[in-house]
Amino acid sequence: MKSIKELYRIGTGPSSSHTMGPRKAAEIFLQRHPEAAAFKVTLYGSLAATGKGHMTNVAITETLQPAAPVEIIWEPKIFLPFHPNGMKFVSVDAEGKETDSWTVFSIGGGALAEESDGATSVNTPDVYEMNHLTDILHWCERTGKSYWEYVKECEESDIWDYLAEVWETMKASVRRGLENEGVLPGPLNLRRKASTYYIRARGYKASLQSRGLVFAYALAVSEENAAGGVIVTAPTCGSCGVMPAVLYHLQQSREFSDIRILRALATAGLIGNIVKQNASISGAEAGCQAEVGTACSMASAAANQLFGGSPAQIEYAAEMGLEHHLGMTCDPVCGLVQIPCIERNAYAAARALDANLYSSFTDGMHRVSFDKVVEVMKQTGNDLPSLYKETSEGGLAKDYKPM
């Protein structure tokens, strides 16, 4: 598995697979062909189907247009076999002749891959020897160490500085989202709700206030993402509100130190990495279970660790966070990362706290392992029709007309 730095990417919304990935691909192709007189970019499958709502064309043209004119070609009915998020970049010389072409795929979380070897285009090395949580759990039991200590052993020494930057960015996105008001970009004319939820939650007694604040924090980050603000993929832009909401709430209410939060981020990153390695974190490939489901699983594990859970209890919390999102479709209305995406982040954050609590009442023993649920999630994603995998052709998005 790759470094968790590739899972936690700091960037701008609204979509890691449809905005951050294509922007990075355009940057790479421009570096290869700064002499080009023009560019042609063909978007396939999900990238074409929801690319306008996700600002895919904007991300590409903003990168390439300063160097040369760009033509965007939309092919929503053509799905390349390697991944639904396919792109073909073509460079053209002054005489109109094609000089080079590059087909690349945005596989989720801002990562890129080529069909030839499936490796990320950045060609970064693997840093984790084990890529199944069962094996890492056995390592924890054998050594007496926890998951974050396995991360520490595998990553470079600067991982804590990087996670500190991630945490600061997450906190900033919560605070900005609580302050910002108004209408989100796009034809839905969706009003921001985070500030209202926060104000209302503060007026309730402790039990209801806690849940209301978690909702507010998740809405804050997800609304910042929808507006193109700076966020952290955890593991994607579309699911970026879950982890910050849970961790910010727990630090504010329980006064957990920053170092303990960073360790929780490390454990959560390990969980997300395993899903990314063995299944998918791409809504276009496996539905929203791969995005919000994985985010809930990560947050469940992080919360359980903060509350002193054993490695077995942490694994159980992560398993429940993902299991109870199995089959969730990715059907964004109008191709925007707004309905139902924003609300799902808030609900998944609350569900993560429930998974933590449920696991805390147990000894960590259960029948279905986290690795098995990851396997099932992958198969479920394969079985989902493309209508429900970020094409906006089915489910909640079907026949929806903006007001």
C-alpha positions as CSV (number, residue, x, y, z in Angstrom):
1,M,0.0,0.0,0.0
2,K,1.0,3.6,-0.6
3,S,1.6,6.2,2.0
4,I,-1.5,7.6,3.7
5,K,-0.3,11.0,2.4
6,E,-1.9,10.0,-0.8
7,L,-5.2,9.3,1.0
8,Y,-5.2,12.6,2.8
9,R,-4.8,15.2,0.0
10,I,-5.1,18.9,0.7
11,G,-6.9,20.6,-2.2
12,T,-10.0,22.3,-3.4
13,G,-13.4,20.8,-4.0
14,P,-15.9,19.8,-5.2
15,S,-14.6,16.4,-6.3
16,S,-11.3,14.5,-5.8
17,S,-12.0,12.1,-8.8
18,H,-13.7,14.7,-11.0
19,T,-11.8,17.9,-10.2
20,M,-8.5,17.2,-8.3
21,G,-7.6,14.1,-10.4
22,P,-8.2,15.7,-13.8
23,R,-6.4,18.9,-12.8
24,K,-3.4,16.8,-11.8
25,A,-3.5,14.9,-15.1
26,A,-3.7,18.1,-17.1
27,E,-0.6,19.4,-15.2
28,I,1.3,16.3,-16.0
29,F,0.4,16.4,-19.7
30,L,1.3,20.1,-19.9
31,Q,4.7,19.4,-18.4
32,R,5.2,16.8,-21.1
33,H,4.1,19.1,-24.0
34,P,4.7,22.7,-23.2
35,E,5.2,23.3,-26.9
36,A,1.7,22.2,-28.0
37,A,-0.3,24.6,-30.1
38,A,-3.6,23.1,-28.9
39,F,-5.0,20.3,-26.7
40,K,-7.9,17.9,-27.1
41,V,-9.3,16.2,-24.0
42,T,-11.9,13.5,-24.2
43,L,-13.8,12.6,-21.0
44,Y,-15.4,9.2,-20.8
45,G,-18.1,7.5,-18.7
46,S,-18.8,9.1,-15.3
47,L,-16.3,12.0,-15.9
48,A,-18.4,13.0,-18.9
49,A,-21.8,12.3,-17.3
50,T,-21.3,14.5,-14.3
51,G,-18.2,16.4,-15.2
52,K,-19.9,19.7,-15.8
53,G,-21.5,19.6,-12.3
54,H,-18.2,18.6,-10.8
55,M,-16.3,21.3,-12.7
56,T,-14.1,18.8,-14.5
57,N,-13.9,20.9,-17.6
58,V,-13.0,24.0,-15.5
59,A,-10.2,22.2,-13.7
60,I,-8.7,21.0,-17.1
61,T,-9.1,24.3,-19.0
62,E,-7.8,26.4,-16.1
63,T,-4.6,24.3,-16.3
64,L,-4.1,24.0,-20.0
65,Q,-5.7,27.1,-21.4
66,P,-2.9,29.5,-20.4
67,A,-0.6,27.5,-22.6
68,A,-2.8,26.7,-25.6
69,P,-6.5,26.4,-26.7
70,V,-8.4,23.4,-25.3
71,E,-11.2,21.4,-26.8
72,I,-13.2,19.2,-24.4
73,I,-15.0,16.2,-25.9
74,W,-17.8,14.6,-23.8
75,E,-18.4,10.8,-24.2
76,P,-20.8,9.9,-21.3
77,K,-21.9,6.6,-23.0
78,I,-18.4,5.2,-23.5
79,F,-17.0,3.5,-20.5
80,L,-13.4,2.4,-20.8
81,P,-12.8,-1.1,-19.3
82,F,-10.1,-0.1,-16.7
83,H,-12.2,2.5,-14.8
84,P,-15.3,4.6,-15.3
85,N,-13.3,7.8,-14.9
86,G,-11.3,7.8,-18.2
87,M,-9.6,10.7,-19.8
88,K,-7.6,11.0,-23.1
89,F,-5.3,13.9,-23.5
90,V,-4.0,14.8,-27.0
91,S,-1.4,17.4,-28.0
92,V,-1.7,19.1,-31.4
93,D,1.1,21.0,-33.2
94,A,0.8,24.2,-35.2
95,E,-0.2,22.3,-38.4
96,G,-3.0,20.6,-36.6
97,K,-1.3,17.2,-36.4
98,E,-1.6,15.1,-33.2
99,T,1.8,14.7,-31.7
100,D,1.0,12.5,-28.6
101,S,-1.9,11.0,-26.7
102,W,-2.2,9.8,-23.1
103,T,-5.1,7.8,-21.6
104,V,-5.3,8.1,-17.8
105,F,-7.9,7.3,-15.2
106,S,-8.9,9.2,-12.1
107,I,-9.5,6.4,-9.7
108,G,-10.7,8.2,-6.6
109,G,-9.3,10.5,-3.9
110,G,-7.3,12.5,-6.5
111,A,-5.2,9.5,-7.5
112,L,-4.4,8.7,-11.1
113,A,-3.6,5.4,-12.8
114,E,-2.7,4.1,-16.2
115,E,-4.2,0.9,-17.6
116,S,-0.8,-0.6,-18.5
117,D,0.2,-1.4,-15.0
118,G,-2.4,0.1,-12.7
119,A,0.3,2.0,-10.8
120,T,-0.3,5.6,-9.9
121,S,1.1,8.0,-12.4
122,V,3.2,9.6,-9.7
123,N,4.9,6.2,-9.4
124,T,5.2,6.4,-5.7
125,P,6.5,3.3,-3.8
126,D,4.6,1.0,-1.6
127,V,5.4,1.6,2.1
128,Y,3.1,-0.9,3.8
129,E,4.0,-4.6,3.7
130,M,0.6,-5.7,5.1
131,N,-2.6,-4.6,3.4
132,H,-5.3,-6.5,5.3
133,L,-6.5,-5.4,8.6
134,T,-6.7,-9.0,10.0
135,D,-2.9,-9.3,9.5
136,I,-2.2,-5.9,11.1
137,L,-4.5,-6.8,14.0
138,H,-2.5,-10.0,14.6
139,W,0.7,-7.9,14.5
140,C,-0.8,-5.6,17.1
141,E,-1.7,-8.5,19.3
142,R,1.7,-10.0,18.9
143,T,3.7,-6.8,19.5
144,G,1.4,-5.1,22.0
145,K,1.3,-2.1,19.8
146,S,-1.6,-0.2,18.2
147,Y,-2.5,0.6,14.6
148,W,-1.0,4.1,14.6
149,E,2.3,2.6,15.7
150,Y,2.2,0.3,12.6
151,V,1.8,3.5,10.6
152,K,4.7,5.0,12.4
153,E,6.9,2.1,11.6
154,C,6.0,2.1,7.9
155,E,5.9,5.8,7.1
156,E,8.8,8.3,6.9
157,S,9.5,10.4,9.9
158,D,7.7,13.5,8.4
159,I,4.3,11.8,8.6
160,W,3.5,13.6,11.8
161,D,4.3,17.0,10.3
162,Y,2.1,16.1,7.4
163,L,-0.8,14.9,9.6
164,A,-0.5,18.1,11.6
165,E,-1.0,20.1,8.4
166,V,-4.0,17.8,7.5
167,W,-5.5,18.4,11.0
168,E,-5.0,22.2,10.8
169,T,-6.7,22.2,7.3
170,M,-9.6,20.1,8.6
171,K,-10.2,22.5,11.5
172,A,-10.0,25.5,9.3
173,S,-12.5,24.0,6.9
174,V,-14.9,23.4,9.8
175,R,-14.5,27.0,11.1
176,R,-14.9,28.6,7.7
177,G,-18.0,26.5,7.0
178,L,-19.6,27.6,10.2
179,E,-19.1,31.2,9.3
180,N,-20.0,31.2,5.7
181,E,-23.6,31.7,4.7
182,G,-25.5,32.0,1.4
183,V,-26.3,29.8,-1.6
184,L,-24.0,27.1,-3.0
185,P,-22.9,27.3,-6.6
186,G,-25.0,25.6,-9.2
187,P,-28.6,25.3,-10.4
188,L,-30.0,23.8,-7.3
189,N,-29.8,27.1,-5.4
190,L,-29.0,25.1,-2.2
191,R,-28.6,27.3,0.9
192,R,-25.8,26.6,3.4
193,K,-27.1,25.1,6.6
194,A,-24.1,24.6,8.8
195,S,-24.3,27.9,10.7
196,T,-28.0,27.5,11.4
197,Y,-27.5,23.9,12.7
198,Y,-24.6,25.1,14.9
199,I,-26.7,28.0,16.4
200,R,-29.7,25.7,17.0
201,A,-27.6,22.9,18.5
202,R,-26.0,25.3,21.0
203,G,-29.5,25.8,22.5
204,Y,-30.2,22.2,23.2
205,K,-29.3,20.2,26.3
206,A,-26.2,18.1,26.2
207,S,-27.5,14.9,24.6
208,L,-29.2,16.6,21.6
209,Q,-26.5,19.3,21.4
210,S,-23.8,16.7,20.8
211,R,-25.6,15.2,17.8
212,G,-26.5,18.7,16.4
213,L,-23.0,19.9,16.6
214,V,-21.7,16.9,14.8
215,F,-24.2,17.5,12.1
216,A,-23.1,21.2,11.9
217,Y,-19.4,20.4,11.6
218,A,-20.0,17.8,8.8
219,L,-22.2,20.2,7.0
220,A,-19.7,23.0,7.4
221,V,-16.9,21.0,5.7
222,S,-19.1,19.5,3.0
223,E,-20.5,22.9,2.1
224,E,-17.0,24.3,1.8
225,N,-16.2,21.5,-0.5
226,A,-19.3,22.1,-2.6
227,A,-18.3,25.8,-2.9
228,G,-14.8,24.8,-4.1
229,G,-13.1,25.6,-0.8
230,V,-9.9,24.1,0.6
231,I,-10.5,20.7,2.2
232,V,-8.8,17.3,2.9
233,T,-9.8,14.2,1.0
234,A,-10.8,11.7,3.7
235,P,-10.8,9.6,1.7
236,T,-12.5,11.8,-1.1
237,C,-13.8,15.3,-1.5
238,G,-17.4,14.0,-1.6
239,S,-16.9,12.4,1.8
240,C,-14.6,15.0,3.3
241,G,-17.0,16.1,6.0
242,V,-17.2,12.9,8.1
243,M,-13.7,12.7,9.6
244,P,-13.3,16.4,10.5
245,A,-16.8,16.5,12.0
246,V,-16.1,13.5,14.3
247,L,-12.5,14.6,15.3
248,Y,-13.4,18.3,15.8
249,H,-16.4,17.4,17.9
250,L,-14.4,15.0,20.1
251,Q,-11.6,17.5,20.6
252,Q,-13.9,20.3,21.5
253,S,-16.1,18.2,23.8
254,R,-13.5,15.9,25.4
255,E,-10.4,18.0,25.1
256,F,-8.3,15.4,23.3
257,S,-4.8,16.6,22.7
258,D,-3.5,17.3,19.1
259,I,-1.1,14.4,19.3
260,R,-3.9,12.0,20.1
261,I,-5.9,13.4,17.2
262,L,-2.9,12.8,14.9
263,R,-2.6,9.2,16.1
264,A,-6.3,8.8,15.4
265,L,-5.8,10.3,11.9
266,A,-3.0,7.7,11.3
267,T,-5.3,4.8,12.3
268,A,-8.1,6.2,10.1
269,G,-5.7,6.6,7.2
270,L,-4.7,3.0,7.6
271,I,-8.4,1.9,7.4
272,G,-9.0,4.0,4.3
273,N,-5.8,2.8,2.7
274,I,-6.9,-0.8,3.0
275,V,-10.2,-0.1,1.4
276,K,-8.5,1.8,-1.4
277,Q,-6.0,-1.1,-1.9
278,N,-8.5,-4.0,-1.8
279,A,-11.7,-2.4,-3.1
280,S,-12.3,1.2,-4.1
281,I,-12.9,4.7,-2.8
282,S,-14.4,5.9,-6.1
283,G,-18.1,6.5,-6.3
284,A,-17.9,6.1,-10.0
285,E,-16.5,2.6,-9.6
286,A,-18.4,1.3,-6.5
287,G,-21.1,3.8,-5.5
288,C,-21.3,6.0,-2.5
289,Q,-20.5,3.1,-0.2
290,A,-16.9,3.5,-1.4
291,E,-16.8,7.1,-0.4
292,V,-19.1,7.9,2.5
293,G,-19.0,4.3,3.7
294,T,-15.2,4.3,3.9
295,A,-15.2,7.7,5.5
296,C,-17.6,6.5,8.2
297,S,-15.4,3.4,8.7
298,M,-12.3,5.6,9.1
299,A,-14.1,7.9,11.6
300,S,-15.5,5.0,13.6
301,A,-12.0,3.6,14.0
302,A,-10.5,7.0,14.9
303,A,-13.2,7.6,17.6
304,N,-12.9,4.2,19.1
305,Q,-9.1,4.6,19.4
306,L,-9.5,8.0,21.1
307,F,-11.8,6.4,23.7
308,G,-9.3,3.7,24.5
309,G,-10.6,0.9,22.3
310,S,-8.4,-2.2,21.9
311,P,-7.2,-3.1,18.4
312,A,-10.0,-5.7,18.2
313,Q,-12.6,-3.1,19.2
314,I,-11.2,-0.6,16.7
315,E,-11.4,-3.2,13.9
316,Y,-15.0,-3.9,14.9
317,A,-15.9,-0.2,14.8
318,A,-14.4,0.1,11.4
319,E,-16.2,-3.0,10.2
320,M,-19.6,-1.6,11.3
321,G,-19.0,1.8,9.8
322,L,-18.5,0.2,6.4
323,E,-20.9,-2.7,6.7
324,H,-24.0,-0.5,7.3
325,H,-23.3,1.5,4.2
326,L,-23.2,-1.5,1.9
327,G,-25.1,-1.0,-1.3
328,M,-25.3,2.8,-1.0
329,T,-25.6,4.3,-4.5
330,C,-23.9,7.4,-5.9
331,D,-26.6,9.4,-7.5
332,P,-25.8,13.1,-7.3
333,V,-28.6,15.4,-8.4
334,C,-27.6,17.5,-11.4
335,G,-24.1,16.0,-11.1
336,L,-23.3,18.3,-8.2
337,V,-21.7,17.3,-4.9
338,Q,-24.6,18.6,-3.0
339,I,-27.8,16.5,-2.9
340,P,-27.6,13.9,-1.3
341,C,-23.9,14.1,-0.7
342,I,-23.8,16.9,1.9
343,E,-26.5,15.4,4.1
344,R,-24.9,11.9,3.8
345,N,-21.7,13.3,5.4
346,A,-23.6,14.6,8.4
347,Y,-25.5,11.3,8.8
348,A,-22.4,9.2,8.4
349,A,-20.5,11.3,11.1
350,A,-23.3,10.5,13.6
351,R,-23.3,6.8,12.5
352,A,-19.5,6.7,13.1
353,L,-20.0,7.8,16.7
354,D,-22.7,5.1,17.1
355,A,-20.4,2.5,15.7
356,N,-17.7,3.5,18.2
357,L,-20.2,3.3,21.1
358,Y,-21.6,-0.1,20.0
359,S,-18.1,-1.5,19.7
360,S,-17.1,-0.1,23.1
361,F,-19.8,-2.2,24.7
362,T,-18.2,-5.4,23.3
363,D,-14.9,-7.2,23.7
364,G,-14.2,-6.8,20.0
365,M,-15.2,-10.3,19.1
366,H,-17.5,-10.6,16.1
367,R,-18.2,-13.0,13.2
368,V,-17.7,-10.9,10.0
369,S,-14.2,-9.3,9.7
370,F,-13.5,-5.8,8.3
371,D,-11.6,-7.4,5.4
372,K,-14.6,-9.5,4.5
373,V,-16.8,-6.4,4.4
374,V,-14.3,-4.7,2.1
375,E,-14.4,-7.7,-0.2
376,V,-18.2,-7.6,-0.2
377,M,-18.3,-3.9,-0.8
378,K,-16.1,-4.4,-3.9
379,Q,-18.4,-7.1,-5.2
380,T,-21.5,-5.0,-4.4
381,G,-19.9,-2.1,-6.4
382,N,-19.3,-4.4,-9.3
383,D,-22.9,-5.5,-9.3
384,L,-24.4,-2.0,-9.1
385,P,-25.6,-0.8,-12.5
386,S,-23.8,2.2,-13.9
387,L,-27.0,4.2,-13.3
388,Y,-26.1,4.3,-9.6
389,K,-22.4,5.0,-10.0
390,E,-21.9,8.7,-10.3
391,T,-23.6,9.1,-13.7
392,S,-26.7,11.0,-12.4
393,E,-28.9,8.8,-14.6
394,G,-30.7,6.9,-11.8
395,G,-31.8,6.9,-8.2
396,L,-32.3,10.3,-6.6
397,A,-30.9,12.1,-9.6
398,K,-33.3,10.6,-12.1
399,D,-35.7,13.1,-13.7
400,Y,-34.9,15.7,-11.0
401,K,-35.6,19.2,-12.2
402,P,-34.1,22.2,-10.3
403,M,-36.6,24.7,-8.9
